[in-house]
Amino acid sequence: GVLEAIRISCAGYPTKRTFDEFIYRFGMLTPDVLDG
């Protein structure tokens, strides 16, 4: 449950990102997709 999720998070595994965070980080990989 919750304790396991905290343990995994502390181990350095990625957590869920918001869409805006995802676009900010990875948007440069596919600029044509962002244009529309």
FENCOR-V140915 format. One record per residue. N is the residue number from 1. SS is DSSP state (A for helix, B for strand, O for the rest). PHI is phi in whole degrees, 0 to 359 (none if undefined). PSI is psi in radians with two decimals (none if undefined). Layout:
N:SS:PHI:PSI
N:SS:PHI:PSI
//
This chain:
1:O:none:-2.29
2:A:294:-0.77
3:A:297:-0.67
4:A:295:-0.71
5:A:297:-0.70
6:A:294:-0.73
7:A:298:-0.77
8:A:295:-0.74
9:A:298:-0.73
10:A:292:-0.42
11:O:285:-0.16
12:O:101:0.12
13:O:286:2.60
14:O:295:2.67
15:O:248:2.97
16:O:292:2.46
17:O:251:2.67
18:O:285:2.86
19:A:300:-0.73
20:A:298:-0.72
21:A:296:-0.70
22:A:297:-0.82
23:A:296:-0.72
24:A:300:-0.71
25:A:278:-0.71
26:A:245:0.00
27:A:299:-0.50
28:A:291:-0.23
29:A:285:-0.50
30:A:222:1.18
31:A:297:-0.48
32:A:294:-0.53
33:A:291:-0.65
34:A:288:-0.42
35:O:286:-0.27
36:O:142:none
//
